């Protein structure tokens, strides 16, 4: 028991969830430190003599920009994306270096937290193994945004003699960015009919590509809201559970079972009953609406990272299928099953359950012993029910 508690403590301190939260904290610190130092035009720290003048001038606002990038990486890690793990490993040393470069009293927490977070992220590299699976809409949005920026930059640079203040590729890139986003500061303006027509095309392409991008981002968010309303879990919620207990099915025993589990361990309920799932979700219970005997929902609920499984429906045949599937997916996990019928106890054991408990047998035994004058049985029952 002590070993299990020690493992749980290590998971809390150094697990995937800890890596995600530490990355988020570094992102927020980097943003805040960048805001504080945004007015600084130089570097006073130990690296001042080695930092180029251009980097010194940019040291303030780049911290805030890196913070935004870190927030994106933290979100990707929450979804267990491998690419997000790679970007985090690259950005954490950058935030530490930026803290040293900015060199103020506000930078010390950023340097320390970035340094401490990196080993935790590295230790959990196997946990972030999902490939980035982009939809056709998302790919189209990325292609549209990138294509518009390239088109505008190349075109504006080629027509630079017909624009005011467009002399370099940086000027052309800046013109495209502010024009496509409809900001239009007015500092770079077309000076001929051809340049105006080109500018109009950049506006049309830019607004269209931004609209496609917004659609690809808002679509999953709307889907997540529907998932919450239906009592199901979103992918981001499923991806961060670890060292938890899986409760397969929803039967008469589930309510008291959840009451016992709530203060002791995190848990995920898998039930095909949508109404029950909605009720549980409204009570902030983590639930997945699916058949507990199917492999896919068990994988989504993190069976590989779970500490135990409890199978407790009112159908022993369904329980046996769920036990078989769970045992095949994780041969080492502890599985406890509740048998509705006494004769099915051995069948559930043969299916792969480590322990099988028959509530009917236990209740019958207590009733008989109490009826025959064994007064201690009432005390035992009261202790189980936590009654005075």
Buried (B, 14 or more C-beta within 10 A) or exposed (E): EEEEEEEBEEBEEBBBBBBBBBBBBBBBBBBBBBBBBBEBEEBEBEBEEEBEEEBBBBBBBBBBBBBEBBBBBBBBBBBBBBBBBBBBBEBBEBBBBBBBBBBBEBBEBBBEBBBEBBEBBEBBBEBBEBEEEEEEBBEBBBEBBEEBBEBBBBBBBEBBEBBEEBEEEEBBBBBBBBBBEEEBEEEBBBBEEEBEEBBEBBBEBBBEBBEBBEEBEEEBEEEBEEBBEEBBBBBEBBBBBBBBBBBBBBBEBBEEBBEEBEEEBBBBBBBBBEEBBBBBBEEEBBBBBBBBBBEEBBEBBBBEBBBBBBBBBBEBEBBBBBBBBBBEBBEEBBBBBBBBEEEBBEBBBEBBBBEBBBBEEEEEEBEEBBEEEEEEBEEEBEEEEEEE
